[in-house]
Amino acid sequence: MLDTETETPGRPQRLARALFGGGLDRRVAPVAAISFTYSASFSTFWVYVGIYAVEGLHWPSGRVGLLFLASAPAAAVANYLSGRISDRIGRKRPIVLSFAASAANLALLSWLGGTTAIAFALIVLQGVIGAPAYSLDRVLVADLVPESDGREEAYATVRVATNLGVLVGPPLAALLVFVAGWKAFLLGISALGVVGAALAVVLLPAVAHTRAKREIGSLRSVLRDRPFALLLLSVLLAFTVYCGFETVLPVIAVSAYGLAPSTWGLLVVISPVLVVIGQLRLTRASARIPAASRLAASTILMGLPFLALLASSSVAVIAAVIVVFVIGEMVWMPTSQAVAARLAPQAARGTYFGALAAMTGPAWTLTPFVAFQLREHVGVGSVWLLLAAVAVAGAAAGAAAARA
């Protein structure tokens, strides 16, 4: 994406083209900076929270399961409410307050985390107060970039920034834990949250917002909007497949296929590296394909590769499954977000995107539970058949939504 203010790209733009396949659009540069900071900080917290609960707080696995069971629905409701509130007061203030409150919450956790009930409550609260910083960046992209002027590529740019945070955050967190322990881990992420709040104050534009009428900005109106309801269903099903990749595949790879945890650690890096290098290139290359076809094909690419594990569970096959899954995900994510921005009324855009972000909650809650029940009572193969079937259903719903 070329600099929008100059026709001739400068050195930073040429470097960005060489590394990422596109330059930086200044319209979404502030959003990309916020997304990178969130990914490197609070997303990293959620990557480590299970390990922290077991190793740092010495909780049994059953309590950790209850923690995730409580956190996902609470965060889903908060994602919807943060979008609805942003329709009334704008996007910037909720994001700033979210970063600041999340930083304070993790600092408090580092101080009071020795008490089980308080630690449990603060971790669940983190998912609630972190919702605006997590979900409102995609609404800002829709606010700042018109559909006819590269909105889908703008979403791809922000996604590259998010995955750069994935590459930076977890290794930094691991270093903090190794050198100084879990308190340093929490305080380090808290410090990054303070940086995120400051960046949001300085960089994010105060986008003019339209006060939505109650009947336009309600959950009922979202669900009655048939094309958007279909998109919600599609995102729920696609995220179910995504959660299968994030939470189910590593457990089965290690426990059933005999993969060493260190080997999985190397394989999982494939995802952010491919996104950083290929996201903009793939988004631009697929732009001429109709959105309905892209949504359908990308969702199927996310789910059907799991069927290869029915034939072989070798490291090479698992790596190939990851590669094909990530290619599908790279097309699906910006396409689904761009379709959502096109379908959502401008006055209620935050409410609509909040409902979309809320779809992640049921997926994160139910996918591991259902998958591991299937594995225990039916067999590992049934898990991959389920994910493939869910992907096909999600592809059909997404295509129908995009055509509308």
Backbone hydrogen bonds, N-H to C=O, Kabsch-Sander energy under -0.5 kcal/mol:
donor,donor_aa,acceptor,acceptor_aa,energy
6,T,3,D,-0.9
14,R,10,G,-2.4
15,L,11,R,-2.6
16,A,12,P,-2.4
17,R,13,Q,-2.4
18,A,14,R,-2.2
19,L,15,L,-2.4
20,F,16,A,-3.1
21,G,16,A,-0.7
21,G,17,R,-1.3
22,G,16,A,-0.9
25,D,23,G,-0.6
26,R,24,L,-0.6
28,V,25,D,-1.4
29,A,25,D,-0.6
32,A,28,V,-2.8
33,A,29,A,-2.1
34,I,30,P,-2.0
35,S,31,V,-2.6
36,F,32,A,-2.5
37,T,33,A,-2.1
38,Y,34,I,-2.6
39,S,35,S,-2.4
40,A,36,F,-2.4
41,S,37,T,-1.3
43,S,38,Y,-2.3
44,T,39,S,-0.5
45,F,41,S,-1.6
46,W,42,F,-1.6
47,V,43,S,-1.5
48,Y,44,T,-1.7
49,V,45,F,-1.2
52,Y,48,Y,-3.1
53,A,49,V,-2.4
54,V,50,G,-1.8
55,E,51,I,-3.4
56,G,51,I,-0.6
56,G,52,Y,-1.6
57,L,52,Y,-1.8
59,W,53,A,-2.6
63,R,60,P,-0.6
64,V,60,P,-1.6
65,G,61,S,-2.3
66,L,62,G,-1.9
67,L,63,R,-2.0
68,F,64,V,-2.0
69,L,65,G,-2.1
70,A,66,L,-2.1
71,S,67,L,-2.3
72,A,68,F,-2.0
74,A,70,A,-1.2
75,A,71,S,-2.5
76,A,72,A,-2.2
77,V,73,P,-2.2
78,A,74,A,-2.0
79,N,75,A,-2.4
80,Y,76,A,-1.8
81,L,77,V,-2.4
82,S,78,A,-2.6
83,G,79,N,-1.7
84,R,80,Y,-2.1
85,I,81,L,-2.9
86,S,82,S,-2.0
87,D,83,G,-1.0
87,D,84,R,-0.6
88,R,85,I,-1.6
89,I,85,I,-2.0
90,G,86,S,-1.7
95,I,91,R,-1.6
96,V,92,K,-2.5
97,L,93,R,-2.7
98,S,94,P,-2.1
99,F,95,I,-2.3
100,A,96,V,-2.4
101,A,97,L,-2.9
102,S,98,S,-2.4
103,A,99,F,-2.3
104,A,100,A,-2.2
105,N,101,A,-2.4
106,L,102,S,-2.2
107,A,103,A,-1.8
108,L,104,A,-2.2
109,L,105,N,-2.1
110,S,106,L,-2.0
111,W,107,A,-0.9
112,L,108,L,-3.0
113,G,109,L,-1.6
115,T,112,L,-1.8
116,T,114,G,-0.6
119,A,115,T,-2.8
120,F,116,T,-2.7
121,A,117,A,-2.2
122,L,118,I,-2.6
123,I,119,A,-2.2
124,V,120,F,-2.1
125,L,121,A,-2.6
126,Q,122,L,-1.7
127,G,123,I,-1.1
127,G,124,V,-0.5
128,V,124,V,-0.9
129,I,125,L,-2.7
130,G,126,Q,-1.7
131,A,128,V,-1.1
134,Y,130,G,-1.7
135,S,131,A,-2.7
136,L,132,P,-2.2
138,R,135,S,-0.6
139,V,135,S,-0.5
140,L,136,L,-2.1
141,V,137,D,-1.8
142,A,138,R,-1.4
143,D,139,V,-2.0
144,L,140,L,-2.4
145,V,141,V,-2.4
149,D,146,P,-1.6
150,G,147,E,-0.6
151,R,146,P,-0.5
151,R,147,E,-0.5
154,A,150,G,-1.8
155,Y,151,R,-2.1
156,A,152,E,-1.8
157,T,153,E,-2.1
158,V,154,A,-2.1
159,R,155,Y,-1.9
160,V,156,A,-1.8
161,A,157,T,-1.9
162,T,158,V,-2.2
163,N,159,R,-2.2
164,L,160,V,-1.9
165,G,161,A,-1.8
166,V,162,T,-1.4
167,L,163,N,-1.7
168,V,164,L,-1.6
169,G,165,G,-3.4
172,L,168,V,-1.7
173,A,169,G,-2.7
174,A,170,P,-2.7
175,L,171,P,-2.1
176,L,172,L,-2.1
177,V,173,A,-2.5
178,F,174,A,-2.5
179,V,175,L,-2.6
180,A,176,L,-2.7
181,G,176,L,-0.8
181,G,177,V,-1.1
185,F,181,G,-1.5
186,L,182,W,-2.3
187,L,183,K,-2.5
188,G,184,A,-2.6
189,I,185,F,-2.0
190,S,186,L,-2.3
191,A,187,L,-2.3
192,L,188,G,-1.9
193,G,189,I,-1.9
194,V,190,S,-1.8
195,V,191,A,-1.9
196,G,192,L,-2.4
197,A,193,G,-2.3
198,A,194,V,-2.2
199,L,195,V,-2.7
200,A,196,G,-2.4
201,V,197,A,-2.1
202,V,198,A,-2.2
203,L,199,L,-3.4
204,L,199,L,-0.6
204,L,200,A,-1.1
207,V,205,P,-1.7
212,A,210,T,-0.7
216,I,213,K,-0.8
217,G,213,K,-2.5
222,V,218,S,-1.6
223,L,219,L,-2.5
224,R,220,R,-1.8
225,D,221,S,-0.8
225,D,222,V,-0.8
226,R,224,R,-1.3
229,A,225,D,-3.0
230,L,226,R,-2.3
231,L,227,P,-1.8
232,L,228,F,-2.6
233,L,229,A,-2.2
234,S,230,L,-2.5
235,V,231,L,-2.9
236,L,232,L,-2.5
237,L,233,L,-2.3
238,A,234,S,-2.9
239,F,235,V,-2.8
240,T,236,L,-1.4
241,V,237,L,-1.7
242,Y,238,A,-2.3
243,C,239,F,-2.9
244,G,240,T,-1.6
245,F,241,V,-1.8
246,E,242,Y,-2.5
247,T,243,C,-3.1
248,V,243,C,-1.0
248,V,244,G,-0.6
249,L,244,G,-2.8
251,V,247,T,-0.6
252,I,248,V,-2.5
253,A,249,L,-2.8
254,V,250,P,-1.9
255,S,251,V,-3.0
256,A,252,I,-2.4
257,Y,252,I,-1.8
259,L,253,A,-2.6
263,T,260,A,-0.5
264,W,260,A,-2.1
265,G,261,P,-2.1
266,L,262,S,-1.3
267,L,263,T,-2.2
268,V,264,W,-2.8
269,V,265,G,-0.5
269,V,266,L,-0.6
270,I,267,L,-1.6
271,S,268,V,-0.9
273,V,269,V,-1.9
274,L,270,I,-2.5
275,V,271,S,-2.1
276,V,272,P,-2.6
277,I,273,V,-2.3
278,G,274,L,-3.2
279,Q,275,V,-2.3
281,R,20,F,-0.5
282,L,278,G,-3.1
283,T,279,Q,-2.6
284,R,280,L,-2.2
285,A,281,R,-2.3
286,S,282,L,-2.0
287,A,284,R,-0.9
289,I,286,S,-1.5
294,R,290,P,-2.3
295,L,291,A,-2.8
296,A,292,A,-2.2
297,A,293,S,-2.8
298,S,294,R,-2.6
299,T,295,L,-1.9
300,I,296,A,-2.0
301,L,297,A,-2.3
302,M,298,S,-1.3
303,G,299,T,-1.3
304,L,300,I,-2.8
306,F,303,G,-1.3
307,L,304,L,-2.1
308,A,305,P,-1.7
309,L,306,F,-1.4
310,L,307,L,-1.7
311,A,308,A,-1.2
312,S,308,A,-1.8
318,I,314,S,-2.4
319,A,315,V,-2.6
320,A,316,A,-2.1
321,V,317,V,-2.5
322,I,318,I,-2.2
323,V,319,A,-2.3
324,V,320,A,-2.5
325,F,321,V,-2.6
326,V,322,I,-2.6
327,I,323,V,-2.1
328,G,324,V,-2.2
329,E,325,F,-2.6
330,M,326,V,-2.6
331,V,327,I,-1.3
332,W,328,G,-2.7
333,M,329,E,-2.6
335,T,331,V,-1.3
336,S,332,W,-2.9
337,Q,333,M,-2.0
338,A,334,P,-2.4
339,V,335,T,-2.5
340,A,336,S,-2.1
341,A,337,Q,-2.2
342,R,338,A,-1.9
343,L,339,V,-2.2
344,A,340,A,-2.2
348,A,345,P,-0.9
349,R,346,Q,-1.2
352,Y,348,A,-2.3
353,F,349,R,-2.7
354,G,350,G,-2.4
355,A,351,T,-2.1
356,L,352,Y,-1.8
357,A,353,F,-2.7
358,A,354,G,-1.8
359,M,355,A,-0.6
359,M,356,L,-1.1
360,T,357,A,-1.5
361,G,358,A,-1.2
363,A,359,M,-1.2
364,W,360,T,-2.7
365,T,361,G,-2.1
366,L,362,P,-2.8
367,T,363,A,-2.1
369,F,365,T,-0.6
370,V,366,L,-3.0
371,A,367,T,-2.7
372,F,368,P,-2.5
373,Q,369,F,-1.7
374,L,370,V,-2.4
375,R,371,A,-2.4
376,E,372,F,-2.0
377,H,373,Q,-2.3
378,V,374,L,-3.0
379,G,374,L,-2.3
382,S,379,G,-0.7
383,V,379,G,-0.6
383,V,380,V,-1.3
384,W,380,V,-1.1
385,L,381,G,-2.0
386,L,382,S,-2.1
387,L,383,V,-2.2
388,A,384,W,-2.1
389,A,385,L,-2.2
390,V,386,L,-2.6
391,A,387,L,-2.1
392,V,388,A,-1.9
393,A,389,A,-2.1
394,G,390,V,-2.6
395,A,391,A,-2.5
396,A,392,V,-1.9
397,A,393,A,-2.1
398,G,394,G,-2.6
399,A,395,A,-2.3
400,A,396,A,-1.9
401,A,397,A,-2.1
402,A,398,G,-2.5
403,R,399,A,-2.2
404,A,400,A,-1.4
